[in-house]
Amino acid sequence: MESLSDGDGGLQKQFGNTLASVPEDVLSVSFAFTCTGGAEVALTFRLAGKEVASAAGTHVCDGSTIFQRSIDTPGSGPLGFSAVATGAESGGYAYAYYSEKKQLP
């Protein structure tokens, strides 16, 4: 898998990131997220301005597991996640977007 973008930071009540554009030859993107500190994080996703309800979910920030979703990307456009944390805000988070399936030349 090819990395498209990644990042990290300190846990906050609300945070997120937007990948400016999914490359045209990428048919699906894998999103991976992990966090520490004990909070619970609710994640939502938007692709080209539309919510991707099938990718949404919650993750407990215990540092032992990774939240991962596969998102079909029919066509290019921005892909972003938004997160809302409840509970402790003392931990950190890390995420990455990877190209999962590419169109053959």
MOKAMO-V966855 format. One record per backbone hydrogen bond with DSSP energy under -0.5 kcal/mol. CO is the residue of the C=O (numbers start at 1). NH is the residue of the N-H. If there is no record, write none. Layout:
# MOKAMO-V966855
[[CO NH] [CO NH]]
This chain:
# MOKAMO-V966855
[[2 99] [5 97] [7 95] [9 93] [13 85] [15 83] [17 81] [18 20] [19 79] [23 26] [25 27] [25 103] [27 73] [28 100] [28 101] [29 71] [30 98] [31 69] [32 96] [33 67] [34 94] [35 63] [39 61] [40 86] [41 43] [41 59] [42 84] [43 57] [44 82] [45 52] [46 80] [47 50] [50 47] [51 53] [52 55] [52 56] [53 56] [57 43] [59 41] [60 62] [61 38] [66 68] [67 33] [69 31] [70 72] [71 29] [73 75] [77 22] [78 48] [79 19] [80 46] [81 17] [82 44] [83 15] [84 42] [86 40] [91 11] [92 36] [93 9] [94 34] [95 7] [96 32] [97 4] [97 5] [98 30] [99 2] [101 27] [101 28]]
